[in-house]
Amino acid sequence: MIPKLISIGPFTVYSYGFLLFLGFIAGIFLARKRAKRFGIEPDSIYDLAFWAILLGILGARGLFILQDLPHYTKNPREIFTQFSGLTSFGGLLGGFIGVLIYAKRAKQRLWPVLDTVAPSFLLAHAIGRIGCLLNGCCHGFACDLPWAIPIQGQPGRYHPAQAYDSLMNIFMLLVLVRFERRGLAAGQTFGAMLFLHGITRVVYELWRAGTSSTTISGLPITEAQVAAALISLAGLVVYVTGNRRPKAEVALD
């Protein structure tokens, strides 16, 4: 665990925030590289990123608060004075709303915009999970495997579930980009991304320990796995119905 990267007097660079920042930058860079393929001006990606990141952060924070609403009801000041809790589901939903706002304001067709940024989400998520690893949050269950990691303030060693999730999302990113080269209809890249990412979260939950890993009514599934399964289902619907849409006008390098 390396929760703090640099501390100079009162100035501190936290690993989680820094890796989130790197994830955003990498996602923007990738989206700019892809933009012209989908008929989007690369510089407009900055406007898109503004809305997606802003709404993504608000969504990630808002859903985290809702998950622990009794605590924040008793401690309302922490909603505004602390910003230590985010959830990727809220980030995905908020980011999607941000893309909708951008597309409407820029008068862009929605599916090409979503297809442009779909791989960026997987990349940013994978990098952000490394921030979780360094911060010590979102870790897995206790284990005695050679690669188990210690967690500050807790006895024993634990699955580096954050690293598992990061590697799975990088793998899915490579699968998505390669599959895209077969020629997909508008929206199918986005649908495939949702489907693949949902699968990674279902698998990730097999190791993860945390509030979202609470099982449902004694069943061997967690709340997060149900949400992830719904995301995969939504992605599958988008992908399958994409066969009714024309092939995306994509200029592959």
N, C-alpha and C positions, 0 to 999 in steps of 0.2 A: 504494500500500500504506500502510495506517495500522494496524499491528499493535497499537499502544497508543493508547487514546483519552485516558486521563488518568493522569498520574503525579504523586503528591504524596508526597514522601519515599519510604518503603518501600511505600506503597499504590499499586497499579497496576490500572487497569481495561483489560483486553485486549478488543480489538474482537470477536474470535471468540467469547469467552465471553459478552460483552454481547449480541451478536446472537442467540446461542443462547437466552439468557434472554428476549429480546424475542420470539423465535419461540415459546417455551413459553407466554408470557403471551398472545400473540395466539391461539394454538391453544386455550388454555383459554377465552378470551373467546368465540371462535366456537362452541366446543362447548356452552358455557352458553346461548348464544343459540338453539342448535338442540335442546337437551335436551328441552324440553316437547313438541316435535313428535313425539318418539319415546317419550313416556311416561316420561321420566326426570326426576327432581328436579334442577333446575339446580345446587343447592349440592352434590349428590353428585359433580359433575364434579371437585371439588377432590380427593376421595378417588381417583377414577379417574386424575386427573393425577399424583397421588403415585406410584401403582404404574406407570403407563405411562412416566413420565419416569425414575423410578429404574431400572426394568428396561431402559428404552431406552438410558440412558447406560452401564449395565453391559454391555449387549449390544454397543453400539457400540465400547466399549473392548476387550471380550473378543475380538471378531472381528478387530479391528485387530492385537491381539497375535498371534492365530493366523496372520494373514497374514505376519507377520515373526517367526515362532516361533524360527528359528535365532538371530536377534539377541537375543531376550529370554531364550533358553536360556543364552546366554553372559553376559547382563547382567540377571539376574533382579531386581536391585534396582530397575531402571527401571520394572518393572511397577507398583511401589507409590510410587516417588518422582517419576515423571513422568506427566503426564496430557495429553500433547500430541497423541495420536493417537486419532481416532474414525472409524468408518465408518458410513455411512448404512444399509447393509444390516443390520448388526448392530443399529442403532438401531430399525429397522423390526421386526425379529424380536423384540428385547427388549421393545419397546413393545407388540407383540401379546400376548406372554406376560403383560405387566402388565395388559392389558385382560382377559385370561382370569381372572387372579387376582381382579381387582375384581368381575367379573361373578359369579364363584362366591361371593365373600364377601358381596356385596350381594344375591345371589339374583335377579339381573337376567337377562333373556333376552339371549343373546350377540349375535345379529344386530342388534337395535336399538342396542345399545351401540356396536358396530363402525360402524354407519351414522352414528351421531351424531358420532363423532370422525374419520371418514374424511377429510373436507375439512380438518380441523385439521392432519392430517399434511402435506398438500400445502402449506398456508400456512406452517407452522413450518419445513418443509424449505426453502422459497423464501427465507425470512428468514435462516435459518442459512447458506445459500449466500453471502449478502452478507457474512456474517462471514468465510467462506473467502476472498472477494475481498479484503477489507480485510487479512486476515492474510497473503495471498500463497500460500496452499496450494491444492491442487486446481486449479491453473491449466491452461491449454491448451498446445498446441504453439507454437513460435516462428512468428511471422508478421510481415508488414510492413503490415498493414491500418491505416487511420487510427485505429481504436479499440483497437489493440493496447496492452497495458499492460506497464510494466517490472516485473521481479521482483527483489527485493532479493538481492544476492549472485550474480546470474546475468546474463550478457551478453544483449543483444538485448531484443526485446519479444515478448509472447505473447498468444495468444487469451484474452480474459476468459471462459473457459469457465464459470466459476462464475456469471457474470451470465446466460449463455445458459440454464443449468439453472434459475436462479431464475425467469426470464421464462417458460420453458416450463411450470414447475409452477404459476405464477400463471394462465397461460392454461388449463391443464388443470383447475385449481380452478373457474374460471368455467364451463368446459364441463360439469364434473360437477354443479355446483349447478343450472345451467340444465336439464340432462338429467334431473335428479332430479325436477323439477317435472312431468314427464310422468306420474309415478306408477310407482314401482318396488316390487318385492317385497322382503321383508325380506332384507337381506344384499347386495342388488344395488348399492347405493351403495358399499359397501365393496369389492365385486368390481370395480366400474368404476374405483374409485380405484387399486387395485393394477394394473389393466390400463393405465391412463393414465400412472401414474408409471413403470411399467416401460418404456414407450415413451420417456419423456423421458430415462431413463438410457441407453438404447441409443443415442439420438441424441447425448446429451452426451458419450459416450465417443468419438464421432467426432473431437472436438477435444481431449479431456482427455489430459494426460500425468501418469503416476503409476504406483504399484505395481499398482493394480487394473486398469490399462490394458495389462498384459502380454498379448501375443497368445498363443494356445493352439496349440502345435505348428506354428508357422509359418502358421496360418490367419489370414485377415484379420478375426478377431473377438477380442475381449478377454475375460478372465475375468469382468469386470464386466458385459459385454454378455450373456454366457450367463446369469449370475445374474439380470439384469434381465429377460431373455426368459422365464425360469422364473417370475418374479414376475408378469409379464403373463399368462402361461398360467394360473397359479393364479387370478388375478383373473377371467379369462375363464370358467374352470370355475365359480367361485363365482357369477358373473353369470348364466351360462346355466342352471345348476341352480336358480337362484332362481326361474325360471318355474314350478317345482313348488311353491314356497312361496306362501302368501297374500300379497296386496298389503300393504305396510307401512302401518300406521295412522299416517299422517303428516298433521299439521295444518299446511299451508303458510300462511305469512303472505300 
